[in-house]
Amino acid sequence: MDQLKLAALDEEDLQVLSAHVQDAVITIADIRYLPKEKRAVFIMNRFVWDKKADKRTKEHERRRSAFAVSRVTGMKAHKIQQDAKDVVLELLAVTFKAGDEAPNGQIELAFSGGSSIQLDVECIEAQLSDLGAAWSTPNLPQHDLT
């Protein structure tokens, strides 16, 4: 198995994780904020951008993955109906905005449609781990750039 396991401890590392989770789909039910543990966890179906489509079938891959952020002191949702557990969000990017006192700041998960989640963090400390085998999908994510 070629399961991905990455960590981010700075903004450059976070950009790498963001590239790997671009176009992941997440249901509201698969988002957890654990304030006592200072942790936020997102279970997602990640599109495997780093592997080319099968030449014969033109199939792509998705994998069940966990994206976890540690040292979280707060979490805010924007344009997300939190009680609609079956709603699917498409993740576009994960970014970091530095705070007033380094190394604190805010990690933002931006979703299609203008929704987002902001995590107040003491510092950047995030992990991305695949949880199992891949499955094939004929669907290639596409974005309207106009």
N, C-alpha and C positions, 0 to 999 in steps of 0.2 A: 504494500500500500504506500502511496505517496501523499500521506496526510500532512497538511500544513500546520506548523506550530511556530508562531512569531510573537515577539515582545516589542513593545515600544517604550522607550524611556526619555525620548526627546521629540521635538517637532518633526525632525526628518524621519525618524522611525515611524511616527504616526502617519506620515504621508504614505509610507510603504503599506501599512495596514489598511489605510483608506483605499488604496488602489486594489487591494485584494477583496475588499467588501463592497466595492462599487457594484450596484445593481443587485445586491442581496435583498431578499424579501423577508419581512419580519411581521408576525402578527402581534397585536397589542398584548395578547396573552403570553407571549414569549419575551416580554420585557420585565425585568425585575430590578427594583432599587432596594438595596439592603442597607439602610442607614446605620444600624448598629455595627455592621461590618465595613462601613464606608466603601461600598462596592455597588456597581451597576452591571447587570449581565443581560446580554441580548443574544438569544438563540435564533439563528437565521438560516435560511437556505441561500448559500453563497454561490454566485455564478463564478465558475472557474475560468477567469480570463487568461491565466498563465498557461493554459493548455489549448492547443488548436483543435478545431472540430475534426471529427473522424472523417477522413477523406472519402470513404465509401458511403457512409450513411449521412454525412453532414450533421451529425449529432454533436451537441455540446454537453458540458457537464455542470451539475450543481452538487453541492455537498452541504450537509448539515454541519453548522459550525457554531462555536461560542465566541462572542466578542465580550471581554470583561474589562472593566475599568476599575482600578483600585484608587484609594485615597480620595473618594468622592465625598464632598461635604454638603452637596445639595443637587437636586434635579428638578428641572422645569420642562414642561411640555408646551409646545406652541402649535395650535391648530390640530390637536390630536384628541379625539373623543376617547378618554381612557376607559370608559365602561363598555365600549364596543370591542370586545375581546377578539372577535373574528376578523376585524378590519386588517387588511394587509398593507403594509408600508413598504415602499421601494427606496432603499438607501442609496443616496447619490454620492455623499462624501462625508468624511470625518475630518474636522479641522480643529485647530487650537488657537485660542486668543489669549495672549499673556495678560496676567492680572497686574495690579499695582505693585505687588511685592513678589518678585521671582522666588521660587519657580511656580507659584500658584497661577491659576487662570481658569479658562473655561474650554471644555471640549464640546464641540457641537456636532451632532449627527443630523445632517440635512437630508430630508426625504422629498420625493417628487410631490408636486402639488403645494409646495411651500410650507409643509409642516416640518417641525424640528424638535430635537431634545437637546437641552443644554445641561451639561454636567459641570458643577463647580468642583474644581479639583485642587488639592494641595500641590500636586506636581503631575507630570505625565507618567502614568504607569498603567499600561494596557497590554492585553494578551489576546491573540486570535488563535484558536485551535479547532481543527476539523474533528468532528465527533464520530465519523464513520465513513463507510464507502460512498463513492460517488454514484449518481444515477444520471442517465442520459436525458437530454431535453432537446427538442428540435428548435426551441425558441432562443433567438439571439436578441438580447436587450438592445433597443434602439431609442435614440433621443431626438426629439424634434428641436433642432438648433435655431429655428427661426423665431 
